[in-house]
Amino acid sequence: MPTTNFNLAIVISRFNEEITEKLHQSAMDRLKELNVESERVTTVWVPGAIEIPITAQRLAETGRFEVIVCLGAVVYGETKHFDYVCQQVSFGCQEVALSHDIPVIFGVLTTNDMEQAYARVSKGRESIDTAFDLVQTLRQIEKE
């Protein structure tokens, strides 16, 4: 079982809430399976996906977290807005990770329709597993 002796933050978008609630529940279920104490997890809800990177940045600046998990759902529409949002959010999360030297797990769904989004709500769970794996990997690198 992975080590759970670290604090993590989850940043999650309320936009497409019917999907993001399920993503969040999937992540929380996995944390419970891993016996992570609730006081080790901070969840911050934001209005939409665009607000995820700035929130992740503020969380990183606190120095209280070893990993930040970002969850959201961007569903394709009839305009290019989808492309801009996806690009800004992914680049923003990567920038936070590299500038603050903290893993920022990108668990934002980018799907063509709601059906695909519903089919991928386990991404919350997968993002938690990725967070644990990456924390262990980075800790191992520090030991070497």
Steps between C-alpha positions, in 0.01 A plus 500: 500500500631848418628733768231745609709726719466812291245772439330541167266754350223443250392790280173429324282696263128544561431551128337182363428418862309181422832362374738668742302378802555146374870569438529632854314203647724261306809674644361503854404132479857415400643708784274313742619166358857615560411592861598863451396707800252772405713772663774425243270597211397855410235537231445834330211550257539766229247638250650352183802329352674829418519574875679173580862612432491820708346308787761225469767769502369654822486157662857426387617830647381397846759221515246282681450242225722241339268455200204679344233312305301705247160372390248643258298435188525695177251374243524594134249756375431671172779757529878504535458592868562132586848512343598817683377379836671162472829656394498769769416259779756237401777756450405676824517182704836408345635847575399470865667159526827616353520842663414370848669159474183316601310230315179636351292211373287589197171317548295734286278317254500640147227315313292534187169454682339431837478127430879480472535711815275266700700203372820657637400604852741240638769755407462631855611165637777469243624848587534403866697190402723715278554744787610223734726343240666829415556599863671165559711539186614850590577397857713215367693740275569724799645204695745408224 
